Amino acid sequence: MKRARNTLRYLLAGMLILALLCGTCLGEGAARGRIAVSNAFPESGDSFVGEWIEPVGCHCDLFIEPAGSAYDVFIYWSSGIYEHYEWHMTATYNPDGETLVSTDCYCLDVTTDESGEEYGLVVYTDGYASFSYSYDTIRWYDGQEDAGADIVFVRQ
């Protein structure tokens, strides 16, 4: 009986640790097993607006804000302690494909030196991308480097 109680304690402790780790990436609601699901498909580009994370590796964040009749899109991809990539673009909503589309994407490789100074190296300025929305997730299609392959973002 004592052995069964100890096994149960270890099992519960492991589940608690797993829940805390998942909560770090997915937010408080996900740690409790609740993720809000709204419309399956966007009714407008405003469905894309917000802060999004890539929950598997927690290394890529997506920010979409309204900018007049378009949307400012910013992607931050951490590739290490002293380096990250940034994509900046303006996108418009395409109601036919229910996507956000951009043709003015530029990418920076940003490194930080020992003193904390950041330096950005322009990787390209002629990128294009699209974003599809479905069941409160966003997929990123990067037409320049295919950097968004297999990445699914969820709301933060």
C-alpha positions in Angstrom: 0.0 0.0 0.0 2.8 2.4 0.9 4.5 1.7 -2.5 1.3 2.4 -4.3 0.9 5.8 -2.5 4.5 6.7 -3.3 4.0 5.8 -7.0 0.9 7.9 -7.0 2.7 10.9 -5.4 5.5 10.7 -8.1 2.9 10.5 -10.8 1.0 13.5 -9.6 4.2 15.5 -9.1 5.2 14.7 -12.7 1.8 15.7 -14.0 2.1 19.0 -12.0 5.5 19.7 -13.5 4.3 19.0 -17.0 1.3 21.3 -16.5 3.5 24.1 -15.3 5.9 23.7 -18.3 3.0 23.7 -20.8 1.5 26.7 -19.0 4.7 28.6 -19.6 4.3 28.3 -23.4 0.6 28.3 -23.9 -0.7 30.6 -21.2 -2.8 30.1 -18.1 -5.9 28.7 -19.8 -4.0 26.0 -21.6 -2.4 24.7 -18.4 -5.9 24.0 -17.2 -6.8 22.3 -20.5 -8.9 25.1 -21.9 -8.2 26.8 -25.2 -10.9 29.1 -26.6 -11.9 28.2 -30.1 -13.7 30.9 -32.1 -14.7 31.0 -35.8 -13.3 28.2 -38.0 -12.5 30.8 -40.7 -12.0 34.5 -40.6 -14.8 36.9 -41.3 -12.4 39.7 -41.8 -8.7 40.4 -41.4 -9.4 41.4 -37.8 -9.6 37.7 -36.9 -5.8 37.7 -37.4 -5.1 40.6 -35.0 -3.3 39.8 -31.8 -0.3 38.1 -30.2 0.4 34.6 -31.3 3.0 32.0 -30.2 4.5 28.8 -31.7 3.7 26.5 -28.8 6.0 23.5 -29.5 9.4 25.1 -29.3 8.3 28.5 -27.9 10.9 30.2 -30.0 8.7 32.1 -32.5 6.2 34.9 -31.8 3.8 36.6 -34.3 2.3 40.0 -33.7 -0.5 41.4 -36.0 -1.9 44.9 -35.5 -4.4 46.9 -37.6 -2.9 49.7 -39.7 -5.6 51.6 -41.4 -7.0 49.3 -44.1 -4.0 47.0 -43.8 -2.2 45.1 -41.0 1.3 45.5 -39.6 2.9 42.0 -39.1 6.0 41.4 -37.0 7.6 37.9 -36.5 10.3 37.4 -33.8 12.3 34.1 -34.0 14.8 33.4 -31.3 17.7 31.3 -32.6 19.9 31.6 -29.5 20.8 33.8 -26.6 22.6 36.3 -28.7 20.8 36.0 -32.0 17.2 36.3 -33.4 15.5 36.9 -36.7 12.8 39.5 -37.4 10.4 39.7 -40.2 8.5 43.0 -40.8 5.7 43.5 -43.3 2.4 45.1 -44.1 -0.4 42.7 -45.1 -3.8 43.1 -46.7 -6.8 40.8 -46.2 -7.8 38.7 -49.2 -11.4 37.7 -48.7 -11.3 35.2 -51.6 -8.6 33.1 -50.0 -9.4 34.2 -46.4 -5.8 35.1 -45.9 -3.5 38.0 -45.1 -1.0 38.6 -47.9 2.2 40.6 -47.9 4.6 41.5 -50.7 6.8 43.9 -48.8 8.5 41.6 -46.3 12.0 42.3 -45.1 14.1 40.0 -42.8 16.8 41.0 -40.3 19.3 38.8 -38.6 19.9 40.6 -35.2 22.8 39.8 -33.0 23.6 41.1 -29.5 27.2 41.7 -28.4 28.6 41.3 -24.8 27.6 44.9 -23.9 24.0 44.4 -25.0 24.2 46.4 -28.2 22.0 44.9 -31.0 23.2 44.8 -34.6 20.8 44.0 -37.5 22.0 42.5 -40.8 19.5 42.7 -43.6 18.9 39.2 -45.0 16.5 40.3 -47.7 14.0 43.1 -48.5 12.0 41.5 -51.3 10.1 38.9 -49.4 6.4 37.9 -49.6 4.2 35.9 -47.3 0.7 34.8 -46.5 -1.1 33.8 -43.4 -4.1 31.5 -43.1 -6.4 31.4 -40.2 -8.4 28.4 -39.0 -9.9 27.4 -35.7 -7.9 30.0 -33.7 -4.6 29.0 -35.3 -2.5 30.8 -37.9 -0.2 29.2 -40.5 2.6 31.2 -42.0 3.7 30.7 -45.6 7.0 32.4 -46.2 7.6 32.7 -50.0 11.3 33.7 -49.7 12.9 31.0 -47.5 10.0 28.8 -46.4 10.9 29.8 -42.8 7.3 29.3 -41.7 7.1 25.6 -42.9 5.3 23.5 -40.3 4.8 26.4 -37.9 1.3 26.8 -36.4 0.7 29.7 -34.1 -1.9 29.8 -31.3 -3.2 32.9 -29.5 -1.2 34.0 -26.6 
